[in-house]
Amino acid sequence: MHNVRARTLEALAQRDDTWLDEVHPFGNAKLANNHWKWFHVLEDELSHRGQILVIRKRLPPRATDHS
């Protein structure tokens, strides 16, 4: 995740605010700007992070190696 996040930040740093307003086809003959799409990408990542934390808390603790 760290590598993907770093590459994403590098790519976003090359874009300006006008790029956020660019509108493109999205889904079933709908249009969406880049701001809307990136908002939903980030929202989705946060949701999955929460799901991962819940799953991790429900897993039994790892056994430590005492060799």
C-alpha positions in Angstrom: 0.0 0.0 0.0 2.8 2.3 0.8 4.3 2.1 -2.7 0.9 2.6 -4.4 0.2 5.6 -2.2 3.6 7.1 -3.0 3.1 6.7 -6.8 -0.4 8.1 -6.5 0.8 11.2 -4.7 3.6 11.7 -7.3 1.0 11.5 -10.1 -1.5 13.9 -8.4 1.3 16.4 -7.7 1.7 16.7 -11.5 -1.9 17.8 -11.9 -3.5 21.2 -11.2 -6.9 22.2 -10.0 -8.3 22.5 -13.5 -7.6 18.8 -13.9 -10.0 18.1 -11.1 -12.8 19.9 -13.0 -12.2 17.9 -16.2 -15.3 15.9 -17.1 -15.2 12.4 -18.7 -17.7 9.6 -19.4 -18.3 7.5 -16.4 -20.6 4.4 -16.1 -23.8 4.1 -18.0 -23.7 7.2 -20.3 -23.0 9.5 -17.3 -20.4 12.1 -16.8 -18.1 12.7 -13.8 -15.3 15.1 -13.1 -12.0 14.0 -11.7 -12.7 15.6 -8.3 -15.8 13.4 -7.9 -14.0 10.3 -9.0 -11.0 10.8 -6.6 -13.4 11.6 -3.7 -15.0 8.2 -4.2 -11.6 6.5 -4.5 -10.5 7.9 -1.2 -13.8 7.2 0.5 -13.7 3.6 -0.7 -10.1 3.2 0.6 -11.2 4.5 4.0 -14.1 2.1 4.1 -11.8 -0.9 3.3 -9.3 0.2 6.0 -12.1 0.1 8.5 -13.1 -3.4 7.3 -9.5 -4.6 7.6 -9.2 -3.3 11.1 -12.4 -5.1 12.2 -11.2 -8.3 10.6 -7.8 -8.1 12.3 -9.3 -7.5 15.7 -11.4 -10.7 15.3 -8.4 -12.9 14.3 -6.7 -14.9 17.1 -3.3 -13.5 18.1 -0.3 -14.8 16.2 1.7 -17.5 18.0 5.2 -16.3 18.6 8.1 -18.5 17.6 10.1 -19.6 20.7 12.8 -21.7 19.0 
